[in-house]
Amino acid sequence: MTGQPAWLILGGSRGIGAGLVEACLSRGYPTLATYRAGRPGALTALEDAYPDQLHLFECDVASDDSVRALAAATDGLAIGTVIFNAGVFGQRTDGFAGSDTADMMSAFNVNALGFVRTLDAFAGRLEGERRHITAITSLFGSNSKPGQGHLAYRASKAALNRIITATAPELKAQCVTLTAFRPGW
């Protein structure tokens, strides 16, 4: 890895996360990317193409032990930016009726508490001039945007948004910028 701090992308195996990994690599940034289980072929191909620039780690943000293991595995590596892209949608419902509380707990555990685990593991060890943590969120999590259905996803992303607004001032005092990014459809 180069002398500049790396970008850590949690949830880098597909979709937006995979696009972020590719964008970082194409700009020459040292990149650390996580996947939940079973190394995806696209990431392996990128690792082969960028062997000195990309390092892959298995991590399930729903697990305290897994996030702690990621922190231990990356100990000694300079990280300047963390992007929390890991997430689950949960049960797709048309309204409140039929919502499953176990499914909601699972969505909260990944989408909101996974971010808390990430903050706990990495916020205090960021390096470089521009230390930044970004969480990928959704308009579904907006308290000002009415909608119905997909309760697990909506509520867990609303919780994520509130965690960000609640912790941003504390992290700003530590010279860490915390932002939410809503990419849209």
Sequence and secondary structure as in RCSB ss.txt:
>XXXX:A:sequence
MTGQPAWLILGGSRGIGAGLVEACLSRGYPTLATYRAGRPGALTALEDAYPDQLHLFECDVASDDSVRALAAATD
GLAIGTVIFNAGVFGQRTDGFAGSDTADMMSAFNVNALGFVRTLDAFAGRLEGERRHITAITSLFGSNSKPGQGH
LAYRASKAALNRIITATAPELKAQCVTLTAFRPGW
>XXXX:A:secstr
  SS EEEEES SSHHHHHHHHHHHHTT  EEEEESSS  HHHHHHHHHSTTTEEEEE  TT HHHHHHHHHHTT
TS EEEEEE         SSSTT  HHHHHHHHHHHTHHHHHHHHHHGGG  SSSEEEEEE  GGG SSS   S 
HHHHHHHHHHHHHHHHHHHHHHHTTEEEEEE    
